[in-house]
Amino acid sequence: MPFVNIKMGKDGATPDQKAQLVKGVTQLLVDVLGKNPQTVMVLIEEIETDNWGLGGETVTARRRKAP
């Protein structure tokens, strides 16, 4: 049973976009690896931007500084 874990910022996608991700990732595993789509598990984890850092600062701080 394939398990795919997608991690993204909490403000990263709409419910419709997340549904498209689940469908697309599942289809990719069917097409590339020949997996049964009924056994493919896709988990989307949304992470608060205060709990995620890049370049020594939180994503929240980086986004505040962005033009």
C-alpha positions as semicolon CSV with decimal commas, in nm:
position;residue;x (nm);y (nm);z (nm)
1;M;0,000;0,000;0,000
2;P;0,170;0,322;-0,112
3;F;0,157;0,613;0,132
4;V;0,227;0,969;0,013
5;N;0,261;1,253;0,264
6;I;0,230;1,608;0,129
7;K;0,331;1,884;0,369
8;M;0,236;2,241;0,294
9;G;0,162;2,572;0,459
10;K;-0,182;2,597;0,610
11;D;-0,274;2,869;0,362
12;G;-0,130;2,670;0,072
13;A;-0,438;2,536;-0,108
14;T;-0,815;2,542;-0,130
15;P;-1,022;2,228;-0,056
16;D;-1,073;2,183;-0,431
17;Q;-0,698;2,207;-0,498
18;K;-0,630;1,951;-0,225
19;A;-0,884;1,715;-0,379
20;Q;-0,707;1,758;-0,713
21;L;-0,373;1,678;-0,546
22;V;-0,512;1,357;-0,397
23;K;-0,657;1,252;-0,732
24;G;-0,345;1,346;-0,929
25;V;-0,096;1,181;-0,693
26;T;-0,306;0,866;-0,688
27;Q;-0,319;0,859;-1,068
28;L;0,057;0,915;-1,089
29;L;0,121;0,606;-0,875
30;V;-0,121;0,408;-1,091
31;D;0,046;0,525;-1,414
32;V;0,412;0,501;-1,308
33;L;0,413;0,211;-1,063
34;G;0,102;0,020;-1,166
35;K;-0,049;0,053;-0,819
36;N;-0,413;-0,021;-0,743
37;P;-0,576;0,319;-0,679
38;Q;-0,785;0,166;-0,400
39;T;-0,468;0,102;-0,200
40;V;-0,303;0,444;-0,247
41;M;-0,315;0,662;0,064
42;V;-0,247;1,036;0,033
43;L;-0,214;1,250;0,344
44;I;-0,200;1,629;0,327
45;E;-0,052;1,790;0,637
46;E;-0,106;2,162;0,673
47;I;0,160;2,332;0,882
48;E;0,119;2,669;1,049
49;T;0,373;2,908;0,898
50;D;0,503;2,989;1,250
51;N;0,610;2,623;1,278
52;W;0,815;2,617;0,960
53;G;1,142;2,792;0,890
54;L;1,359;2,876;0,593
55;G;1,688;3,061;0,590
56;G;1,690;3,109;0,967
57;E;1,346;3,264;1,003
58;T;0,986;3,150;1,011
59;V;0,781;3,146;0,694
60;T;0,542;3,390;0,864
61;A;0,824;3,644;0,907
62;R;0,948;3,590;0,551
63;R;0,600;3,645;0,409
64;R;0,555;3,965;0,611
65;K;0,872;4,106;0,452
66;A;0,777;4,003;0,095
67;P;0,670;4,290;-0,134
